[in-house]
Structure formats: C-alpha cells, structure tokens
Amino acid sequence: MTQKFDLTGRLPLIAIIRGVTPDKVLGVAKILVEEGFSLIEVPLNSPDALTSIKMLVDEYGKNNLIGAGTVTTAEQAEQVIATGANLMVTPNCNTEVIKMSVAAGCATFPGIVTPTEAFAALAAGATGIKLFPISMLGLDGYKALNSVLPKGTLCYPVGGIEPRVDSMKPYIEIGAAGFGLGSALYKPGMSHEQIRQNAKDYVNSYQACLAGN
C-alpha cells in the first residue's frame, strides 16, 4: 500500500516521551514540534498511552510521524493502528507486529541487537531498525553489524544517547541515520523550559555533528 509518511528532510530524532499523561501530552508535543521534532512516540507503558497517542494524532498527525513505542504484541499494534498512528516502534523483533504495522502504512522501527534480528526485521518490511539497547552493541558491535546490513539501512541507536556531539557523532560516523531519545529529552516532572532546552541541545548537537564540528 502507499505509505503515509516520508522521512526525507525530517530531523531524524525520535522523541520518546515515556510516562507522559493525556493532560500533559499536547503541551510537551507542542514544544518538541516547535523545536523541529517531527517523530514522536508515546511508549505503551505510559499512563493511558492510547488516549495520548490519539490526541497527538488528531493535533499533529497530518504533518508529523506520531505513534507508539514499546509495542510488543499484535493486539497492541492493532490498538495503536486504530488511533490513526503512522509510527510504530518496538523493543524487540516481532515479525507479526512489523508486518501489521507496515501494512497499515506506519513507519516501523523494531528493536534489534543481532544480525539475525536485523535481517528478519528488514525482510518483514521494517522502515529501519532501532539498535536497542545500544549499550549492548557499542560502537564496535554496531560497526560490525553495519558492515553486513544492506546499504542504506536506516539505523537508529537508542538508549543513553546524550545531547552532546561526543555522544552522537561516533555513531553517525559509522552510519547511524538518527537516534531515539528518551529520558535525557523528556521525563515526567520536567518543566516546559527544561524540555525545550533539552530539545534545543539535541537538535544543535545533531546539526553540529553533520557540520563536522
């Protein structure tokens, strides 16, 4: 089917707003969108996550990739798809979830660590792969994995990426297409000012990496 998304020209940073609640989600997302983010996921282990996702889809889904993280079962994928989401991120490689998500037109990033998982995910139609947790692979592990992946595979390290050039650039230099950003970007209790500053720091650091600074 025709995909409902286009990654071209988008800032390749996925905002993971774990723990956000429906009464806070639009305010948080507004800041992120204003700072250049266009990929936002609400992990399903957040309070009333499906309600938050539906609110985000209704408000920001037309021009952004909005969806769920921590999707581990086909039943969960079905519920997320029903919200109108167009982004599906998982912590594992469940090919049934991947195929369902792709068929529904979602940009789909399953979590992988091994070459076996990576090739299974790509064969199932994944848009790209989430290297999670990146601490298990490290730079050497990712370099070895990337050497056997099909050219152009979109790889997004996730887990412990800080808003600093020295945290991001080593992965970009060996092929990372983007990153998933969690608690260093957002966690419950942060003020809007703190979230905005974190978002700015990530965007500036990523752009500095591309500029070779």
MDAnalysis code that builds the backbone (N, CA, C; Angstrom):
import MDAnalysis as mda
import numpy as np

u = mda.Universe.empty(639, n_residues=213, atom_resindex=np.repeat(np.arange(213), 3), trajectory=True)
u.add_TopologyAttr("name", ["N", "CA", "C"] * 213)
u.add_TopologyAttr("resid", np.arange(1, 214))
u.add_TopologyAttr("resname", ["MET", "THR", "GLN", "LYS", "PHE", "ASP", "LEU", "THR", "GLY", "ARG", "LEU", "PRO", "LEU", "ILE", "ALA", "ILE", "ILE", "ARG", "GLY", "VAL", "THR", "PRO", "ASP", "LYS", "VAL", "LEU", "GLY", "VAL", "ALA", "LYS", "ILE", "LEU", "VAL", "GLU", "GLU", "GLY", "PHE", "SER", "LEU", "ILE", "GLU", "VAL", "PRO", "LEU", "ASN", "SER", "PRO", "ASP", "ALA", "LEU", "THR", "SER", "ILE", "LYS", "MET", "LEU", "VAL", "ASP", "GLU", "TYR", "GLY", "LYS", "ASN", "ASN", "LEU", "ILE", "GLY", "ALA", "GLY", "THR", "VAL", "THR", "THR", "ALA", "GLU", "GLN", "ALA", "GLU", "GLN", "VAL", "ILE", "ALA", "THR", "GLY", "ALA", "ASN", "LEU", "MET", "VAL", "THR", "PRO", "ASN", "CYS", "ASN", "THR", "GLU", "VAL", "ILE", "LYS", "MET", "SER", "VAL", "ALA", "ALA", "GLY", "CYS", "ALA", "THR", "PHE", "PRO", "GLY", "ILE", "VAL", "THR", "PRO", "THR", "GLU", "ALA", "PHE", "ALA", "ALA", "LEU", "ALA", "ALA", "GLY", "ALA", "THR", "GLY", "ILE", "LYS", "LEU", "PHE", "PRO", "ILE", "SER", "MET", "LEU", "GLY", "LEU", "ASP", "GLY", "TYR", "LYS", "ALA", "LEU", "ASN", "SER", "VAL", "LEU", "PRO", "LYS", "GLY", "THR", "LEU", "CYS", "TYR", "PRO", "VAL", "GLY", "GLY", "ILE", "GLU", "PRO", "ARG", "VAL", "ASP", "SER", "MET", "LYS", "PRO", "TYR", "ILE", "GLU", "ILE", "GLY", "ALA", "ALA", "GLY", "PHE", "GLY", "LEU", "GLY", "SER", "ALA", "LEU", "TYR", "LYS", "PRO", "GLY", "MET", "SER", "HIS", "GLU", "GLN", "ILE", "ARG", "GLN", "ASN", "ALA", "LYS", "ASP", "TYR", "VAL", "ASN", "SER", "TYR", "GLN", "ALA", "CYS", "LEU", "ALA", "GLY", "ASN"])
u.atoms.positions = np.array([
    [0.839, -1.189, 0.000],
    [0.000, 0.000, 0.000],
    [0.878, 1.244, 0.000],
    [0.313, 2.382, -0.343],
    [1.049, 3.630, -0.320],
    [1.343, 4.042, 1.117],
    [2.606, 4.290, 1.400],
    [2.961, 4.668, 2.755],
    [2.444, 6.069, 3.059],
    [2.117, 6.310, 4.331],
    [1.566, 7.595, 4.746],
    [2.644, 8.501, 5.334],
    [3.908, 8.214, 5.013],
    [4.969, 9.004, 5.626],
    [6.088, 9.212, 4.632],
    [6.894, 10.208, 4.904],
    [8.080, 10.484, 4.105],
    [9.153, 10.981, 5.061],
    [10.257, 10.268, 5.141],
    [11.318, 10.635, 6.071],
    [12.275, 11.667, 5.483],
    [12.156, 11.931, 4.190],
    [13.062, 12.855, 3.521],
    [12.979, 14.246, 4.141],
    [14.129, 14.749, 4.534],
    [14.179, 16.107, 5.059],
    [13.750, 16.265, 6.502],
    [13.321, 15.193, 7.116],
    [12.907, 15.284, 8.521],
    [14.121, 15.186, 9.442],
    [14.045, 15.867, 10.567],
    [15.046, 15.699, 11.613],
    [14.937, 14.256, 12.116],
    [15.986, 13.448, 11.958],
    [15.866, 12.015, 12.276],
    [16.086, 11.698, 13.756],
    [15.377, 12.421, 14.593],
    [15.436, 12.197, 16.035],
    [14.042, 11.836, 16.517],
    [13.895, 10.642, 17.069],
    [12.599, 10.189, 17.564],
    [12.484, 10.575, 19.037],
    [11.497, 11.404, 19.347],
    [11.257, 11.811, 20.736],
    [10.454, 10.720, 21.432],
    [11.018, 10.142, 22.484],
    [10.359, 9.088, 23.257],
    [9.855, 9.723, 24.545],
    [8.554, 9.971, 24.615],
    [8.021, 10.692, 25.783],
    [7.347, 9.705, 26.749],
    [8.186, 8.847, 27.293],
    [7.724, 7.811, 28.212],
    [7.198, 8.422, 29.515],
    [6.027, 7.957, 29.933],
    [5.455, 8.423, 31.186],
    [4.561, 9.635, 31.055],
    [4.465, 10.187, 29.846],
    [3.596, 11.355, 29.649],
    [2.141, 10.952, 29.873],
    [1.334, 11.883, 30.374],
    [-0.085, 11.633, 30.620],
    [-0.928, 12.465, 29.656],
    [-2.179, 12.064, 29.422],
    [-3.008, 12.788, 28.458],
    [-3.157, 14.282, 28.753],
    [-3.127, 14.657, 30.019],
    [-3.277, 16.075, 30.340],
    [-2.011, 16.877, 30.052],
    [-0.898, 16.213, 29.850],
    [0.377, 16.892, 29.583],
    [0.853, 16.743, 28.149],
    [0.323, 15.767, 27.427],
    [0.958, 15.345, 26.181],
    [0.965, 16.428, 25.108],
    [-0.092, 17.181, 24.969],
    [-0.130, 18.188, 23.905],
    [0.847, 19.332, 24.185],
    [0.985, 19.690, 25.445],
    [1.932, 20.737, 25.799],
    [3.363, 20.326, 25.521],
    [3.686, 19.072, 25.847],
    [5.028, 18.550, 25.584],
    [5.281, 18.482, 24.079],
    [4.325, 17.945, 23.349],
    [4.494, 17.795, 21.905],
    [4.625, 19.143, 21.213],
    [3.895, 20.131, 21.672],
    [3.971, 21.468, 21.070],
    [5.400, 22.005, 21.119],
    [6.043, 21.830, 22.262],
    [7.434, 22.265, 22.408],
    [8.335, 21.509, 21.437],
    [8.173, 20.199, 21.383],
    [9.027, 19.374, 20.528],
    [8.862, 19.743, 19.059],
    [7.633, 19.920, 18.618],
    [7.377, 20.292, 17.223],
    [7.970, 21.670, 16.930],
    [7.806, 22.595, 17.846],
    [8.367, 23.939, 17.652],
    [9.888, 23.914, 17.536],
    [10.517, 22.947, 18.193],
    [11.972, 22.851, 18.151],
    [12.482, 21.971, 17.009],
    [11.582, 21.488, 16.166],
    [11.998, 20.779, 14.967],
    [11.760, 19.286, 14.939],
    [11.241, 18.725, 16.027],
    [10.955, 17.292, 16.044],
    [9.687, 16.993, 15.242],
    [9.727, 15.917, 14.477],
    [8.524, 15.510, 13.747],
    [8.252, 14.015, 13.883],
    [9.021, 13.332, 14.736],
    [8.786, 11.921, 15.056],
    [8.633, 11.811, 16.561],
    [7.427, 11.473, 17.001],
    [7.132, 11.422, 18.429],
    [6.433, 10.119, 18.766],
    [6.964, 9.429, 19.754],
    [6.327, 8.186, 20.197],
    [5.977, 8.259, 21.675],
    [4.824, 7.705, 21.999],
    [4.408, 7.524, 23.388],
    [4.511, 6.031, 23.686],
    [5.445, 5.607, 24.515],
    [5.545, 4.186, 24.845],
    [4.253, 3.685, 25.491],
    [3.873, 2.475, 25.155],
    [2.609, 1.936, 25.656],
    [2.613, 1.663, 27.148],
    [3.784, 1.684, 27.786],
    [3.795, 1.536, 29.239],
    [3.698, 2.896, 29.948],
    [3.254, 3.912, 29.197],
    [2.905, 5.205, 29.792],
    [1.441, 5.160, 30.237],
    [1.050, 6.020, 31.192],
    [-0.347, 6.020, 31.661],
    [-1.322, 6.389, 30.545],
    [-2.310, 5.522, 30.310],
    [-3.356, 5.797, 29.308],
    [-2.741, 6.211, 27.976],
    [-1.762, 5.425, 27.536],
    [-0.971, 5.780, 26.357],
    [-1.798, 5.936, 25.088],
    [-2.782, 5.072, 24.880],
    [-3.567, 5.137, 23.648],
    [-4.348, 6.441, 23.546],
    [-4.811, 6.937, 24.687],
    [-5.510, 8.228, 24.679],
    [-4.550, 9.339, 24.269],
    [-3.353, 9.325, 24.827],
    [-2.356, 10.335, 24.467],
    [-1.999, 10.258, 22.988],
    [-1.829, 9.037, 22.479],
    [-1.475, 8.873, 21.066],
    [-2.584, 9.425, 20.170],
    [-3.827, 9.115, 20.503],
    [-4.948, 9.607, 19.690],
    [-5.002, 11.132, 19.721],
    [-4.748, 11.729, 20.870],
    [-4.730, 13.181, 20.971],
    [-3.630, 13.772, 20.088],
    [-2.469, 13.155, 20.094],
    [-1.360, 13.628, 19.272],
    [-1.649, 13.452, 17.787],
    [-2.233, 12.319, 17.433],
    [-2.590, 12.081, 16.028],
    [-3.561, 13.157, 15.544],
    [-4.559, 13.444, 16.350],
    [-5.563, 14.439, 15.960],
    [-4.956, 15.827, 15.826],
    [-4.008, 16.155, 16.693],
    [-3.438, 17.505, 16.713],
    [-2.260, 17.668, 15.753],
    [-1.428, 16.644, 15.658],
    [-0.165, 16.790, 14.925],
    [0.068, 15.727, 13.845],
    [-0.871, 14.818, 13.677],
    [-0.635, 13.684, 12.790],
    [-0.566, 14.008, 11.313],
    [-1.092, 15.143, 10.902],
    [-1.127, 15.462, 9.472],
    [0.271, 15.670, 8.899],
    [1.131, 16.339, 9.652],
    [2.447, 16.697, 9.133],
    [3.600, 16.040, 9.878],
    [3.291, 15.156, 10.809],
    [4.329, 14.530, 11.624],
    [4.108, 13.030, 11.726],
    [5.143, 12.332, 12.170],
    [5.022, 10.904, 12.423],
    [4.754, 10.721, 13.906],
    [3.558, 10.258, 14.209],
    [3.082, 10.132, 15.581],
    [2.690, 8.688, 15.842],
    [3.113, 8.151, 16.978],
    [2.709, 6.777, 17.248],
    [3.162, 6.266, 18.587],
    [3.430, 4.972, 18.620],
    [3.674, 4.282, 19.883],
    [5.041, 3.638, 19.916],
    [5.566, 3.517, 21.137],
    [6.738, 2.711, 21.384],
    [6.368, 1.582, 22.334],
    [7.318, 0.678, 22.524],
    [7.121, -0.481, 23.398],
    [5.904, -1.300, 22.957],
    [5.766, -1.452, 21.646],
    [4.691, -2.283, 21.096],
    [5.242, -3.698, 20.956],
    [4.695, -4.642, 21.712],
    [5.283, -5.982, 21.756],
    [4.367, -7.092, 21.242],
    [3.081, -6.805, 21.036],
    [2.152, -7.850, 20.591],
    [1.300, -7.353, 19.428],
    [0.744, -8.300, 18.691],
    [-0.140, -7.941, 17.578],
    [-1.376, -7.207, 18.072],
    [-1.868, -7.600, 19.243],
    [-3.050, -6.940, 19.805],
    [-2.760, -5.467, 20.096],
    [-1.583, -5.197, 20.647],
    [-1.200, -3.813, 20.904],
    [-1.051, -3.035, 19.594],
    [-0.437, -3.661, 18.606],
    [-0.260, -2.999, 17.316],
    [-1.614, -2.622, 16.718],
    [-2.555, -3.523, 16.835],
    [-3.914, -3.274, 16.321],
    [-4.537, -2.055, 17.004],
    [-4.365, -1.963, 18.316],
    [-4.920, -0.839, 19.063],
    [-4.262, 0.476, 18.660],
    [-2.960, 0.439, 18.443],
    [-2.244, 1.648, 18.030],
    [-2.685, 2.075, 16.630],
    [-2.772, 1.132, 15.721],
    [-3.198, 1.430, 14.354],
    [-4.578, 2.072, 14.345],
    [-5.439, 1.630, 15.260],
    [-6.808, 2.167, 15.329],
    [-6.839, 3.645, 15.708],
    [-5.767, 4.156, 16.317],
    [-5.724, 5.577, 16.670],
    [-5.419, 6.459, 15.461],
    [-4.999, 5.839, 14.360],
    [-4.572, 6.602, 13.194],
    [-3.083, 6.888, 13.190],
    [-2.357, 6.278, 14.113],
    [-0.910, 6.497, 14.220],
    [-0.201, 6.075, 12.935],
    [0.942, 6.713, 12.670],
    [1.737, 6.335, 11.496],
    [3.196, 6.064, 11.863],
    [3.434, 5.799, 13.150],
    [4.777, 5.444, 13.626],
    [4.640, 4.312, 14.634],
    [5.439, 3.256, 14.431],
    [5.399, 2.104, 15.328],
    [6.840, 1.730, 15.690],
    [7.143, 1.760, 16.984],
    [8.484, 1.446, 17.465],
    [8.367, 0.325, 18.497],
    [9.237, -0.673, 18.376],
    [9.162, -1.821, 19.278],
    [10.514, -2.036, 19.955],
    [10.536, -2.709, 21.100],
    [11.812, -3.013, 21.756],
    [12.408, -4.332, 21.283],
    [11.652, -5.062, 20.463],
    [12.067, -6.398, 20.042],
    [11.727, -6.600, 18.569],
    [12.084, -7.769, 18.062],
    [11.812, -8.088, 16.658],
    [10.679, -9.106, 16.585],
    [9.448, -8.600, 16.515],
    [8.261, -9.431, 16.360],
    [7.780, -9.239, 14.931],
    [8.027, -10.211, 14.076],
    [7.739, -10.014, 12.654],
    [6.247, -9.845, 12.376],
    [5.399, -10.414, 13.219],
    [3.960, -10.212, 13.038],
    [3.598, -8.747, 13.253],
    [4.145, -8.151, 14.300],
    [3.906, -6.735, 14.574],
    [4.449, -5.873, 13.430],
    [5.646, -6.204, 12.955],
    [6.249, -5.431, 11.865],
    [5.363, -5.469, 10.625],
    [4.933, -6.658, 10.241],
    [4.122, -6.803, 9.029],
    [2.787, -6.076, 9.154],
    [2.158, -6.161, 10.319],
    [0.895, -5.447, 10.554],
    [1.097, -3.942, 10.430],
    [2.173, -3.457, 11.019],
    [2.443, -2.024, 11.036],
    [2.724, -1.506, 9.631],
    [3.536, -2.242, 8.896],
    [3.856, -1.854, 7.525],
    [2.598, -1.853, 6.661],
    [1.768, -2.884, 6.820],
    [0.532, -2.976, 6.042],
    [-0.417, -1.814, 6.331],
    [-0.324, -1.270, 7.557],
    [-1.181, -0.147, 7.941],
    [-0.584, 1.202, 7.545],
    [0.590, 1.172, 6.912],
    [1.202, 2.414, 6.461],
    [2.020, 3.128, 7.501],
    [2.454, 2.416, 8.539],
    [3.242, 3.036, 9.605],
    [4.742, 2.942, 9.310],
    [5.448, 4.017, 9.605],
    [6.904, 3.927, 9.667],
    [7.227, 3.014, 10.847],
    [8.029, 1.982, 10.602],
    [8.171, 0.907, 11.580],
    [9.634, 0.663, 11.920],
    [9.951, 0.807, 13.215],
    [11.323, 0.657, 13.686],
    [11.374, -0.370, 14.809],
    [11.616, -1.644, 14.486],
    [11.714, -2.669, 15.528],
    [13.078, -2.664, 16.202],
    [13.089, -3.071, 17.460],
    [14.325, -3.144, 18.219],
    [15.114, -4.401, 17.897],
    [16.404, -4.225, 17.635],
    [17.256, -5.375, 17.319],
    [18.616, -5.211, 18.002],
    [19.288, -6.338, 18.198],
    [20.667, -6.338, 18.686],
    [21.552, -7.170, 17.771],
    [21.004, -8.255, 17.214],
    [21.813, -9.212, 16.452],
    [21.548, -9.110, 14.951],
    [22.488, -9.607, 14.125],
    [22.256, -9.663, 12.689],
    [21.014, -10.488, 12.328],
    [20.779, -11.570, 13.052],
    [19.606, -12.404, 12.772],
    [18.325, -11.587, 12.918],
    [18.233, -10.827, 14.017],
    [17.055, -9.983, 14.227],
    [16.971, -8.896, 13.169],
    [18.100, -8.299, 12.828],
    [18.097, -7.204, 11.854],
    [17.588, -7.668, 10.496],
    [18.087, -8.799, 10.020],
    [17.660, -9.280, 8.710],
    [16.213, -9.756, 8.726],
    [15.768, -10.329, 9.840],
    [14.361, -10.725, 9.954],
    [13.459, -9.495, 9.912],
    [13.865, -8.433, 10.599],
    [13.074, -7.199, 10.620],
    [12.979, -6.591, 9.226],
    [14.100, -6.531, 8.532],
    [14.097, -5.940, 7.192],
    [13.294, -6.794, 6.216],
    [13.393, -8.105, 6.353],
    [12.626, -8.996, 5.479],
    [11.129, -8.834, 5.695],
    [10.744, -8.474, 6.929],
    [9.324, -8.267, 7.243],
    [8.827, -6.904, 6.784],
    [9.757, -6.064, 6.299],
    [9.346, -4.775, 5.737],
    [9.639, -3.566, 6.589],
    [10.426, -3.720, 7.662],
    [10.704, -2.598, 8.552],
    [11.281, -1.407, 7.802],
    [10.857, -0.222, 8.205],
    [11.385, 1.008, 7.618],
    [12.866, 1.151, 7.938],
    [13.196, 0.835, 9.172],
    [14.571, 0.899, 9.650],
    [14.656, 0.069, 10.908],
    [15.798, 0.105, 11.564],
    [15.958, -0.700, 12.766],
    [16.417, 0.177, 13.936],
    [15.869, -0.155, 15.085],
    [16.204, 0.518, 16.338],
    [17.261, -0.328, 17.039],
    [18.456, 0.198, 17.176],
    [19.534, -0.535, 17.833],
    [19.364, -0.363, 19.332],
    [18.774, -1.388, 19.956],
    [18.374, -1.242, 21.359],
    [18.605, -2.521, 22.145],
    [19.218, -2.379, 23.322],
    [19.879, -1.165, 23.800],
    [21.249, -1.018, 23.154],
    [21.569, 0.196, 22.719],
    [22.832, 0.410, 22.010],
    [24.018, 0.072, 22.902],
    [23.828, 0.112, 24.209],
    [24.923, -0.225, 25.131],
    [25.377, -1.672, 24.965],
    [24.481, -2.540, 24.508],
    [24.853, -3.941, 24.293],
    [25.717, -4.097, 23.045],
    [25.464, -3.261, 22.046],
    [26.251, -3.318, 20.818],
    [27.529, -2.507, 20.939],
    [27.397, -1.277, 21.415],
    [28.544, -0.380, 21.452],
    [28.980, -0.005, 20.047],
    [29.989, 0.813, 19.961],
    [30.472, 1.258, 18.651],
    [31.031, 0.110, 17.827],
    [31.814, -0.750, 18.454],
    [32.419, -1.858, 17.706],
    [31.354, -2.832, 17.209],
    [30.366, -3.125, 18.070],
    [29.309, -4.034, 17.665],
    [28.478, -3.467, 16.533],
    [28.174, -2.177, 16.629],
    [27.394, -1.550, 15.557],
    [28.191, -1.515, 14.257],
    [29.482, -1.222, 14.354],
    [30.307, -1.180, 13.152],
    [30.307, -2.541, 12.455],
    [30.422, -3.607, 13.236],
    [30.416, -4.953, 12.667],
    [29.059, -5.282, 12.053],
    [27.985, -4.925, 12.758],
    [26.641, -5.168, 12.228],
    [26.417, -4.387, 10.942],
    [26.815, -3.130, 10.937],
    [26.564, -2.279, 9.778],
    [27.306, -2.768, 8.535],
    [28.406, -3.478, 8.750],
    [29.194, -3.957, 7.614],
    [28.465, -5.031, 6.814],
    [27.467, -5.667, 7.425],
    [26.740, -6.727, 6.710],
    [25.307, -6.331, 6.355],
    [24.834, -5.200, 6.849],
    [23.473, -4.773, 6.536],
    [23.389, -4.251, 5.109],
    [22.205, -4.353, 4.480],
    [22.043, -3.776, 3.153],
    [22.385, -2.290, 3.175],
    [23.040, -1.822, 2.123],
    [23.416, -0.418, 2.040],
    [22.173, 0.460, 2.150],
    [22.266, 1.496, 2.953],
    [21.142, 2.413, 3.111],
    [20.177, 2.047, 4.221],
    [20.452, 0.957, 4.956],
    [19.576, 0.590, 6.069],
    [19.559, 1.713, 7.112],
    [18.375, 2.150, 7.494],
    [18.235, 3.213, 8.486],
    [18.411, 2.620, 9.882],
    [19.471, 3.031, 10.564],
    [19.768, 2.519, 11.904],
    [19.689, 3.660, 12.914],
    [18.906, 3.435, 13.970],
    [18.692, 4.447, 14.994],
    [19.140, 3.897, 16.350],
    [20.327, 4.250, 16.824],
    [20.723, 3.845, 18.174],
    [19.794, 4.452, 19.224],
    [19.462, 3.664, 20.224],
    [18.558, 4.123, 21.286],
    [19.073, 3.605, 22.630],
    [19.042, 4.480, 23.621],
    [19.427, 4.071, 24.979],
    [20.691, 4.769, 25.427],
    [20.532, 5.858, 26.170],
    [21.699, 6.530, 26.726],
    [22.365, 7.547, 25.825],
    [21.721, 7.916, 24.712],
    [22.285, 8.944, 23.838],
    [22.070, 10.314, 24.483],
    [23.151, 11.027, 24.710],
    [23.095, 12.321, 25.388],
    [23.094, 13.460, 24.369],
    [22.617, 14.659, 24.765],
    [22.564, 15.791, 23.835],
    [23.923, 16.469, 23.692],
    [24.892, 15.671, 23.269],
    [26.248, 16.177, 23.089],
    [26.834, 15.599, 21.809],
    [27.703, 16.369, 21.173],
    [28.348, 15.908, 19.951],
    [29.131, 14.624, 20.208],
    [29.836, 14.555, 21.335],
    [30.678, 13.376, 21.587],
    [29.866, 12.118, 21.855],
    [28.583, 12.269, 22.163],
    [27.712, 11.117, 22.357],
    [27.113, 10.639, 21.042],
    [26.875, 11.566, 20.117],
    [26.167, 11.256, 18.877],
    [27.099, 11.018, 17.685],
    [28.138, 11.813, 17.591],
    [28.955, 11.792, 16.377],
    [29.617, 10.444, 16.093],
    [30.134, 9.716, 17.103],
    [30.772, 8.436, 16.784],
    [29.837, 7.464, 16.066],
    [28.549, 7.503, 16.415],
    [27.595, 6.617, 15.742],
    [27.262, 7.117, 14.343],
    [27.150, 8.423, 14.191],
    [26.885, 8.987, 12.866],
    [28.028, 8.663, 11.913],
    [29.243, 8.722, 12.416],
    [30.415, 8.475, 11.574],
    [30.460, 7.054, 11.032],
    [29.818, 6.111, 11.718],
    [29.828, 4.739, 11.202],
    [28.473, 4.325, 10.623],
    [27.601, 5.326, 10.399],
    [26.414, 5.035, 9.615],
    [25.064, 5.279, 10.240],
    [24.992, 5.697, 11.500],
    [23.677, 5.917, 12.105],
    [22.909, 6.992, 11.341],
    [21.640, 6.704, 11.071],
    [20.789, 7.647, 10.342],
    [20.095, 8.626, 11.272],
    [19.999, 8.274, 12.554],
    [19.306, 9.113, 13.523],
    [19.371, 8.452, 14.879],
    [18.555, 8.929, 15.805],
    [18.581, 8.413, 17.173],
    [17.179, 8.431, 17.777],
    [16.967, 7.546, 18.747],
    [15.792, 7.629, 19.600],
    [16.231, 8.217, 20.925],
    [15.473, 9.197, 21.414],
    [15.881, 9.963, 22.588],
    [14.854, 9.816, 23.695],
    [15.300, 9.383, 24.857],
    [14.384, 9.107, 25.950],
    [14.484, 10.080, 27.097],
    [14.928, 9.587, 28.258],
    [14.806, 10.359, 29.496],
    [15.681, 11.596, 29.546],
    [16.735, 11.671, 28.726],
    [17.534, 12.892, 28.702],
    [16.834, 14.005, 27.934],
    [15.806, 13.635, 27.168],
    [14.978, 14.635, 26.482],
    [13.741, 14.967, 27.297],
    [13.052, 13.908, 27.746],
    [11.809, 14.108, 28.500],
    [11.642, 13.033, 29.559],
    [11.233, 13.464, 30.724],
    [10.712, 12.540, 31.722],
    [9.694, 13.305, 32.558],
    [8.721, 12.589, 33.113],
    [7.665, 13.251, 33.874],
    [8.243, 14.147, 34.969],
    [7.638, 15.299, 35.112],
    [8.082, 16.235, 36.139],
    [8.964, 17.343, 35.612],
    [9.494, 17.179, 34.404],
    [10.288, 18.248, 33.814],
    [9.409, 19.455, 33.506],
    [9.962, 20.645, 33.687],
    [9.239, 21.859, 33.304],
    [9.279, 22.017, 31.786],
    [8.364, 22.836, 31.270],
    [8.377, 23.108, 29.831],
    [9.696, 23.744, 29.413],
    [10.247, 24.585, 30.254],
    [11.512, 25.239, 29.936],
    [12.635, 24.215, 29.818],
    [12.624, 23.239, 30.713],
    [13.670, 22.208, 30.684],
    [13.528, 21.324, 29.450],
    [12.298, 20.965, 29.121],
    [12.064, 20.154, 27.915],
    [12.532, 20.908, 26.673],
    [12.205, 22.181, 26.598],
    [12.604, 22.982, 25.436],
    [14.130, 23.065, 25.332],
    [14.798, 23.286, 26.465],
    [16.255, 23.369, 26.437],
    [16.868, 22.041, 26.022],
    [16.333, 20.931, 26.535],
    [16.828, 19.612, 26.138],
    [16.657, 19.395, 24.642],
    [15.485, 19.783, 24.128],
    [15.218, 19.630, 22.698],
    [16.197, 20.459, 21.876],
    [16.418, 21.694, 22.278],
    [17.379, 22.556, 21.575],
    [18.774, 21.934, 21.594],
    [19.171, 21.422, 22.750],
    [20.511, 20.844, 22.879],
    [20.685, 19.649, 21.946],
    [19.665, 18.802, 21.849],
    [19.751, 17.651, 20.943],
    [19.831, 18.092, 19.491],
    [18.960, 19.016, 19.105],
    [18.943, 19.478, 17.713],
    [20.272, 20.134, 17.362],
    [20.770, 20.990, 18.237],
    [22.031, 21.680, 17.972],
    [23.203, 20.711, 17.895],
    [23.210, 19.728, 18.790],
    [24.297, 18.744, 18.787],
    [24.262, 17.897, 17.522],
    [23.061, 17.480, 17.128],
    [22.942, 16.678, 15.910],
    [23.402, 17.473, 14.694],
    [22.967, 18.713, 14.597],
    [23.358, 19.536, 13.452],
    [24.854, 19.823, 13.456],
    [25.434, 19.969, 14.635],
    [26.878, 20.168, 14.728],
    [27.630, 18.935, 14.241],
    [27.087, 17.767, 14.528],
    [27.701, 16.525, 14.036],
    [27.742, 16.511, 12.512],
    [26.647, 16.917, 11.900],
    [26.576, 16.906, 10.436],
    [27.491, 17.956, 9.837],
    [27.685, 19.039, 10.584],
    [28.544, 20.113, 10.084],
    [30.025, 19.810, 10.270],
    [30.298, 18.718, 10.996],
    [31.674, 18.312, 11.191],
    [32.358, 19.015, 12.329],
    [31.556, 19.643, 13.205],
    [32.154, 20.356, 14.350],
    [32.512, 19.392, 15.475],
])
